[in-house]
Amino acid sequence: MTHAIRIHANGGPEAMQWEAVPTPEPGPGEALIRHGAVGLNYIDVYFRTGLYKAPSMPLVIGQEGAGTVLAVGPGVTAVAPGDRVAYAGPLGAYCTERVIPADRLVKLPDAISFETGAAMMLQGMTVQYLLRRTYKVQAGDTIVVHAAAGGVGLILPVGQAPGRHRDRRGVQRGEGRARPCPWRPPYRRRLCEPGRRGQAHHRRRHGARRV
C-alpha cells in the first residue's frame, strides 16, 4: 500500500484526506516512482475548489514532483530503477508513490535536491516559453516582471543573456546598473476617482509595491 491526499468532493482544505491506496503497477511506457518531494501550486487549489473541473473523483491533486524510480514497465529505456527524476504536468503528485508516463520524467543530477527539483519544473518551463517562445527576448530588451519574488521571477535570471534588463522588487538591474523602478499601475486613476477607493487608501495599499 501507498498513501495519497485525495479529495472526494470540491471544498476547502478540509476536503483533502490522507488515505491508504493500493500501490500501482507500471504499464507499458510507464514508471513507478517514490516521491522525495512534491510541488505546491495555485492550480492545485483551483482543482480542489472546483474552479478547474476534475477529470474524476476521488482526485489526487498536484502536478509537480521529484523522487526515485522504483520500477518501469515494458518499453521504457530512458529511465531505470534507482534513477533520480523530476516531472511536471500529470495530476496525481500528492502521494508517496505513483505511476507516471516515463517520457514525462527528467533525470535529476545529484547536485539538485528533490525539494529543488519538485519546485522548479513548472516555473522553469514557464520561463522557457516566455523568453524563448512567446517572444524571443534579445540582448538590450527590458523585461518587467510582476510578482518577481515568486518562482518564475527567481528563475528568470538564469534565462537572461548579457545586456538584458530585469525589473525586480523596485530595482532595475542590467549592464552593471541599478536604479529605482517605481510601480505605475494603469488602473490608478480609477482607484482614486470619487466614489472609489481614496488616494490615501491607494497609497497605503499600493505605494510600496514594486515590479
Secondary structure as the mmCIF struct_conf table of DSSP 4:
data_model
#
loop_
_struct_conf.conf_type_id
_struct_conf.id
_struct_conf.beg_label_comp_id
_struct_conf.beg_label_asym_id
_struct_conf.beg_label_seq_id
_struct_conf.end_label_comp_id
_struct_conf.end_label_asym_id
_struct_conf.end_label_seq_id
STRN STRN1 THR A 2 ILE A 7
BEND BEND1 HIS A 8 ALA A 9
BEND BEND2 GLY A 12 GLY A 12
HELX_RH_3T_P HELX_RH_3T_P1 PRO A 13 ALA A 15
STRN STRN2 MET A 16 VAL A 21
HELX_LH_PP_P HELX_LH_PP_P1 PRO A 22 PRO A 24
TURN_TY1_P TURN_TY1_P1 PRO A 28 GLY A 29
STRN STRN3 GLU A 30 VAL A 38
HELX_RH_AL_P HELX_RH_AL_P1 TYR A 42 THR A 49
TURN_TY1_P TURN_TY1_P2 GLY A 50 GLY A 50
BEND BEND3 LEU A 51 TYR A 52
BEND BEND4 PRO A 55 PRO A 58
STRN STRN4 LEU A 59 VAL A 60
STRN STRN5 GLU A 64 VAL A 72
TURN_TY1_P TURN_TY1_P3 PRO A 74 GLY A 75
BEND BEND5 ALA A 78 ALA A 78
TURN_TY1_P TURN_TY1_P4 PRO A 81 GLY A 82
STRN STRN6 ARG A 84 ALA A 88
BEND BEND6 GLY A 89 LEU A 91
BEND BEND7 TYR A 94 TYR A 94
STRN STRN7 CYS A 95 CYS A 95
BEND BEND8 THR A 96 THR A 96
STRN STRN8 GLU A 97 PRO A 101
HELX_RH_3T_P HELX_RH_3T_P2 ALA A 102 ARG A 104
STRN STRN9 VAL A 106 LYS A 107
TURN_TY1_P TURN_TY1_P5 ASP A 110 ALA A 111
BEND BEND9 ILE A 112 ILE A 112
HELX_RH_AL_P HELX_RH_AL_P2 PHE A 114 TYR A 129
HELX_RH_PI_P HELX_RH_PI_P1 LEU A 130 THR A 134
BEND BEND10 TYR A 135 TYR A 135
TURN_TY1_P TURN_TY1_P6 ALA A 139 GLY A 140
STRN STRN10 THR A 142 VAL A 144
TURN_TY1_P TURN_TY1_P7 HIS A 146 ALA A 149
BEND BEND11 GLY A 150 GLY A 150
HELX_RH_AL_P HELX_RH_AL_P3 GLY A 151 ILE A 155
HELX_RH_3T_P HELX_RH_3T_P3 LEU A 156 GLY A 159
HELX_LH_PP_P HELX_LH_PP_P2 GLN A 160 ALA A 161
TURN_TY1_P TURN_TY1_P8 PRO A 162 GLY A 163
STRN STRN11 HIS A 165 ARG A 168
TURN_TY1_P TURN_TY1_P9 ARG A 169 GLY A 170
STRN STRN12 VAL A 171 GLY A 174
TURN_TY1_P TURN_TY1_P10 GLU A 175 GLY A 176
STRN STRN13 ARG A 177 PRO A 180
STRN STRN14 PRO A 182 PRO A 182
TURN_TY1_P TURN_TY1_P11 PRO A 186 TYR A 187
HELX_RH_AL_P HELX_RH_AL_P4 ARG A 188 CYS A 192
BEND BEND12 GLU A 193 GLU A 193
TURN_TY1_P TURN_TY1_P12 PRO A 194 GLY A 195
BEND BEND13 ARG A 196 ARG A 196
HELX_RH_AL_P HELX_RH_AL_P5 GLN A 199 HIS A 206
TURN_TY1_P TURN_TY1_P13 GLY A 207 ALA A 208
STRN STRN15 ARG A 210 ARG A 210
#
